[in-house]
Amino acid sequence: MGKYNECAWREHRELEMEYFSTRGAGPVSLDEALRKGIADDGGLFLPQQFPTFAVTDFAAAESISEVAAVLLGPFFAGSSLQGDVEKILDETFSFSIPTTTLPADGNSVSLLELYHGPTAAFKDIGAGFLAACLSRLEGNVDAPLTVLVATSGDTGGAVAAAFDGRPGMRVAVLFPDGRVSERQEHQLCCWSDNVLSLKVRGAFDDCQAMVKAAMADQALSVKHRFSSANSINIGRLLPQSTYYADASLRHYRRTGNKPGFIIPTGNLGNASACIMAREMGLPIGPVILATNANRAIADYFESLEWLPRASLQTLASAMDVGDPSNMERLRKLIGDADVLRDQLGVATVSDDEIRAAIRQDFEEFGFATCPHTATATHTWRQLDDNLVEQHDWILVATAHPAKFETIVEPLIGESVPLPAELQEILSRPAQAVSIDPNLASLAAALDDVG
Ligand SMILES: *Cc1c(COP(=O)(O)O)cnc(C)c1O
């Protein structure tokens, strides 16, 4: 894997896997990296090296948790969780993650459905894994660990669902007031006493800044034992690599082709997981990031200058990120824009194009897509003919359309049936505490519930 991964994993299999910050701090163990979420120097954790695999290494792996055991085993080397890996993976992959072929005039295109978990979005997978790990590492009834999570929509619900009622664990979910859908808000606010739902009078970037500030505050960190569950936590990315491994292996075995992936992208967590899988040798072809009107990544690839900015509100709200945190990780892993843009495509999709794609998906495929997933279907339709013909494509479906019914239903002229998981969640009572977008308000809210 080029400059980052200098030594072959196989020679080091018996060693502990160590994790370093993108800014240099470390090494720490997996346990520590999962616990901290973000490194002491403000950087993001990466393993000191990635193992590399051949397709044949997965020959005996049938289910997705078996694929995960092969792929993720090395990352647990030396961790106190090593004996629990199988249980952790079974808990994480307790629902199906199917790839469905789409009708497309002789071209090979399919949909990777990541939305069959408890809150009907792909973030259930990373959150489930992290909860399974942290509750084993840290579950402490006398001094609970507080997981802080800033969410532009789906993350918070997934994290809350994953930690709901787990003893010795507490979750504080920060979300921007008025910028998440009604159903999404309900999913952020309907949990047990160990989940604190905080409605912040600000934008997602404010929520994220508050989490960073809280974690950087020594006194608060000691008092509340903070951890983060945002996609900056390496514990989110590792399990997400698994479904790219599983889907690409299945496709490759069936067709002999390495599929390309088109990935709806906001904070770059899901896409980074795909790149990691490709770096580890999985049979993955081109990777294209589909973003909404937030252009930070597209402009970076064009100008070679990284210029994070305030986020714009779009229909694909869970991707409204002006300063994608995982870019720091991707640059460390692969290189700066001049290198990155040779290995990754990027497309920006406007709200009008999202609307048109939702309509067209319904007509052509016979089912509705969510506004995030629609950025991928739109991007696929815009690909050059030779890209469509030369590669098989897997479009990543990140959420169930019923989560965004106020956008989707008027466009398709029909109601979208609620999946059973969402029905159950929406029937619960919900409540939240409103706070101002600063650290003092967050600290006060955390103290209120002791
Ligand atoms: C979070 C989210 C995204 C963006 O994923 P990143 O990992 O932040 O790039 C896309 N779609 C949905 C539905 C999401 O919840």
The ligand as an SDF file (V2000), in Angstrom:
LIG
                    3D

 15 15  0  0  0  0  0  0  0  0999 V2000
  -23.8760    9.6120    7.2060 C   0  0  0  0  0  0  0  0  0  0  0  0
  -24.5970    9.3560    5.9610 C   0  0  0  0  0  0  0  0  0  0  0  0
  -23.9800    9.5090    4.7140 C   0  0  0  0  0  0  0  0  0  0  0  0
  -22.5540   10.0000    4.5790 C   0  0  0  0  0  0  0  0  0  0  0  0
  -21.6250    9.0730    5.0740 O   0  0  0  0  0  0  0  0  0  0  0  0
  -20.1500    9.5320    5.5100 P   0  0  0  0  0  0  0  0  0  0  0  0
  -19.5270    8.3570    6.1090 O   0  0  0  0  0  0  0  0  0  0  0  0
  -20.3440   10.6600    6.4930 O   0  0  0  0  0  0  0  0  0  0  0  0
  -19.4820   10.0210    4.2670 O   0  0  0  0  0  0  0  0  0  0  0  0
  -24.6940    9.1860    3.5830 C   0  0  0  0  0  0  0  0  0  0  0  0
  -25.9820    8.7700    3.6580 N   0  0  0  0  0  0  0  0  0  0  0  0
  -26.6140    8.6120    4.8390 C   0  0  0  0  0  0  0  0  0  0  0  0
  -28.0180    8.1540    4.8440 C   0  0  0  0  0  0  0  0  0  0  0  0
  -25.9500    8.9000    6.0260 C   0  0  0  0  0  0  0  0  0  0  0  0
  -26.5730    8.7450    7.1840 O   0  0  0  0  0  0  0  0  0  0  0  0
  1  2  1  0
  2  3  1  0
  2 14  2  0
  3  4  1  0
  3 10  2  0
  4  5  1  0
  5  6  1  0
  6  7  2  0
  6  8  1  0
  6  9  1  0
 10 11  1  0
 11 12  2  0
 12 13  1  0
 12 14  1  0
 14 15  1  0
M  END
$$$$
